[in-house]
């Protein structure tokens, strides 16, 4: 599943931008990117650049502020109880996702890496960008690792960068999603409760 506004209620880049005083600017770029109006990598780099100079301590402060989506733990437990696995792939940041993944006992996690030099965010990123294609590749890689066919994989997301992941999955969920995403999903969930996914998975 996607992370920002899916697994969690927040947009992590906006929480970080609070500390830089750039939240309004960052939120506008995020909204445009999730509607598919601008290139995701371009939008991500523009947003991250506004964080330059922040102390790395803001990452831990941001993790402490994150609100899980209603039903997130129930969904993860239900999949695990049925012998399945759960992964989270994010256009956000691994420094935030890793502690969350440990807390939730996720089987897989992948996200972008913020560049930190001498205890400060540089406003840059390290390594390949987790964009819409990279999200699909993560899903495909994790299915192969589990020895499962893609037809038995479900994907949950809300933004345009989740659409390739939808195409690779056997069952896709638009979770409180943008119109473009709703049109391309197998199941549309308009209530902020991840427990509503469970019946569609036919885990029993």
C-alpha positions in Angstrom: 0.0 0.0 0.0 0.8 3.7 -0.4 1.8 5.5 2.8 0.9 9.2 2.8 -2.9 9.7 3.1 -3.3 5.9 2.9 -1.5 4.0 5.6 -1.3 7.2 7.5 -3.6 10.2 7.6 -0.8 12.7 7.0 1.4 13.9 4.2 4.9 13.6 5.7 6.5 16.2 3.4 4.0 18.7 4.7 4.7 17.8 8.3 8.4 18.4 7.6 7.7 21.6 5.8 6.0 22.9 8.9 9.5 23.2 10.4 10.8 25.1 7.4 7.8 27.4 7.2 7.0 26.2 3.6 3.9 24.0 4.3 1.5 26.1 2.1 3.9 26.0 -0.9 4.7 22.3 -0.5 1.0 21.4 -0.1 0.1 23.1 -3.4 2.8 21.1 -5.2 1.7 17.9 -3.6 -1.9 18.3 -4.6 -1.0 19.0 -8.2 1.3 16.0 -8.3 -1.3 13.6 -6.8 -3.8 14.8 -9.5 -1.2 13.8 -12.1 -0.8 17.4 -13.4 3.0 17.5 -12.9 5.8 15.0 -13.0 6.3 13.3 -9.6 10.1 13.4 -9.5 10.1 17.1 -10.4 7.5 17.8 -7.7 9.3 15.8 -5.1 12.7 17.5 -5.7 11.0 20.9 -5.6 9.3 20.1 -2.3 12.4 18.6 -0.7 14.5 21.5 -1.7 12.5 23.7 0.7 13.7 21.6 3.6 17.4 22.6 3.2 19.1 23.5 6.4 16.7 21.8 8.8 18.2 19.8 11.7 17.8 16.1 11.3 16.0 16.0 14.7 12.9 17.2 12.8 12.6 13.7 11.4 12.0 12.1 14.8 9.7 14.9 15.7 7.7 14.2 12.5 7.5 10.5 13.2 6.0 11.3 16.6 3.3 13.4 15.0 2.1 10.8 12.4 -1.5 9.6 12.8 -2.2 6.1 11.5 -5.3 5.7 9.3 -8.3 4.3 11.1 -8.2 0.5 10.7 -4.6 0.3 9.5 -3.5 -2.1 12.3 -6.7 -4.2 11.8 -6.0 -4.6 8.1 -2.4 -5.6 8.7 -3.4 -8.1 11.4 -6.1 -9.6 9.2 -3.6 -10.2 6.3 -1.0 -11.6 8.6 -3.5 -13.9 10.3 -4.4 -15.3 6.9 -0.8 -16.0 6.1 -0.3 -13.0 3.8 2.3 -10.3 3.8 2.0 -6.5 3.9 4.3 -4.0 2.3 4.4 -0.2 2.2 5.9 1.8 -0.6 6.2 5.5 -0.5 7.1 8.5 -2.5 8.0 9.9 1.0 11.1 9.1 3.0 12.6 5.9 4.4 13.8 7.7 7.5 10.2 8.2 8.5 8.8 4.9 7.1 11.4 2.6 8.7 10.3 3.2 12.3 6.7 3.0 11.2 7.3 -0.3 9.5 8.8 -1.7 12.7 5.9 -0.5 14.8 3.4 -2.1 12.4 5.4 -5.3 11.8 5.3 -4.7 8.0 7.0 -7.3 5.9 8.4 -4.9 3.3 9.0 -1.2 3.0 10.6 1.2 0.5 10.8 4.9 0.2 13.1 7.8 -0.9 16.1 8.7 1.2 16.6 12.3 2.4 20.2 13.4 2.2 21.7 14.5 5.5 25.1 16.0 5.9 26.6 17.0 9.3 23.2 16.6 11.0 21.4 18.8 8.5 19.0 18.1 5.6 20.6 19.3 2.4 17.4 19.7 0.5 18.4 16.8 -1.7 17.8 13.0 -2.1 20.1 10.0 -2.3 19.6 7.3 -4.8 16.8 6.4 -7.2 13.5 8.1 -6.9 10.5 6.0 -5.8 8.0 7.2 -8.5 5.0 5.5 -9.9 7.1 2.9 -11.9 9.3 2.2 -8.9 6.2 1.6 -6.8 5.0 -1.0 -9.2 8.5 -2.6 -9.3 8.4 -2.9 -5.5 5.1 -4.6 -5.6 6.3 -7.0 -8.3 9.6 -7.7 -6.5 7.8 -8.4 -3.2 5.3 -10.7 -4.8 8.2 -12.7 -6.3 10.0 -12.8 -3.0 6.8 -14.3 -1.4 6.4 -16.7 -4.3 3.0 -15.3 -5.2 1.5 -14.5 -8.6 0.5 -10.9 -9.2 -3.1 -11.9 -9.6 -3.2 -12.5 -5.9 -1.6 -9.1 -4.9 -3.8 -6.2 -3.8 -2.7 -2.5 -4.1 -4.1 0.4 -2.1 -3.4 4.1 -2.9 -4.8 7.5 -3.4 -2.7 9.4 -5.9 -1.6 9.3 -9.6 1.8 7.8 -8.6 0.0 4.6 -7.5 -1.5 3.9 -10.9 1.3 1.7 -12.2 1.0 -0.3 -9.0 -2.7 -0.7 -9.7 -1.9 -2.1 -13.1 0.5 -4.7 -11.7 -1.9 -5.9 -9.0 -4.8 -8.3 -9.2 -7.0 -6.1 -7.1 -6.7 -2.3 -6.7 -8.3 0.0 -4.1 -8.7 3.8 -4.5 -8.7 5.0 -0.9 -10.2 8.5 -0.5 -8.5 9.0 -3.9 -8.2 11.6 -6.6 -10.8 11.3 -9.5 -8.2 9.9 -11.9 -7.3 7.1 -9.4 -11.0 6.3 -8.7 -11.6 5.8 -12.4 -8.8 3.2 -12.6 -9.4 1.2 -9.4 -11.3 -2.1 -9.0 -12.7 -0.9 -5.7 -13.4 2.6 -4.5 -13.4 3.3 -0.8 -14.6 6.8 0.2 -14.6 6.4 4.0 -11.4 6.9 5.9 -11.3 3.4 7.4 -8.9 0.8 6.1 -11.0 -2.0 7.7 -13.3 -1.6 4.7 -10.6 -3.2 2.5 -10.7 -6.5 4.5 -14.0 -8.0 3.1 -12.8 -7.5 -0.5 -9.6 -9.6 0.2 -11.6 -12.8 0.9 -9.0 -13.9 3.4 -11.1 -16.6 5.0 
